[in-house]
Amino acid sequence: MPIYGYLCHSCGHELEVLQKISDSPLTECPACHEQALKKQLSAAGFRLSGSGWYETDFKKGNRKNIAGEKSGEGKAEKPAKSSGTCSAN
């Protein structure tokens, strides 16, 4: 079950509540008992790290963990070619 953050717009009280996704949002503030409680937006509470499904599912050939590799490592990048002409009006 996700944890939702709430803020009372009447008294400024903040709280976090463990609720089902299907539960109705809370409206009554437990501190001042006003109907001014609003659900807050927050960042996701998980991060994919370490070895796991994504390390092996998205590999190319014998390489592992291509998501963690630095792009262009060991390869020299060539500068873009230019035509050498410039048109100024």
C-alpha positions in Angstrom: 0.0 0.0 0.0 1.3 3.5 -0.8 2.0 6.2 1.7 0.2 9.5 0.9 1.2 12.9 2.3 -1.5 15.3 3.4 -1.4 19.0 4.3 -4.1 21.0 6.1 -4.7 24.3 4.4 -6.4 25.6 7.6 -3.7 25.0 10.2 -0.7 23.8 8.2 -0.6 20.3 9.9 1.2 17.7 7.8 0.8 14.0 8.0 1.5 10.8 6.1 -1.1 8.0 5.8 -0.8 4.4 4.6 -3.8 3.9 2.3 -5.0 1.7 -0.5 -5.1 3.3 -3.9 -8.9 2.7 -4.0 -9.5 4.5 -0.7 -11.1 8.0 -0.8 -8.8 10.9 0.1 -8.9 12.1 3.6 -10.5 15.6 4.1 -10.7 16.1 7.9 -7.6 17.4 9.7 -6.8 15.4 12.8 -5.3 18.5 14.5 -8.0 21.2 13.9 -10.9 19.0 12.7 -11.5 21.3 9.7 -12.4 19.9 6.3 -9.2 21.4 4.7 -7.0 18.4 4.3 -5.5 18.0 0.8 -3.3 15.2 -0.7 0.2 16.3 -1.6 2.3 15.1 -4.6 5.6 13.4 -3.9 8.4 11.6 -5.6 8.3 7.9 -6.2 9.5 5.9 -3.1 11.7 3.3 -4.9 14.8 3.2 -7.1 16.1 0.4 -9.2 19.7 -0.3 -8.3 22.1 -3.2 -8.0 21.9 -6.4 -9.9 18.5 -7.4 -11.0 16.1 -8.0 -13.9 17.1 -4.9 -15.9 20.8 -5.9 -15.8 20.2 -9.1 -17.7 17.1 -8.3 -19.7 18.5 -5.4 -21.7 22.0 -6.7 -22.4 23.6 -7.0 -25.9 25.8 -10.0 -26.6 28.2 -10.8 -23.9 27.9 -7.4 -22.2 26.1 -7.0 -18.9 24.7 -4.0 -17.2 24.7 -1.7 -20.2 22.5 0.7 -18.3 25.4 1.4 -15.9 28.1 1.8 -18.6 29.3 5.2 -19.5 28.3 6.2 -23.0 31.2 6.3 -25.4 33.7 4.8 -23.0 36.8 3.6 -24.9 35.5 5.2 -28.1 36.8 8.4 -29.6 34.0 10.6 -30.8 34.5 12.3 -34.2 33.5 15.9 -34.5 30.6 16.7 -36.9 31.8 17.5 -40.4 31.1 21.0 -41.8 30.8 22.0 -45.4 33.2 25.0 -44.8 30.8 27.5 -46.3 28.9 30.1 -44.5 26.1 32.1 -46.0 25.5 35.5 -44.4 22.7 37.8 -45.7 
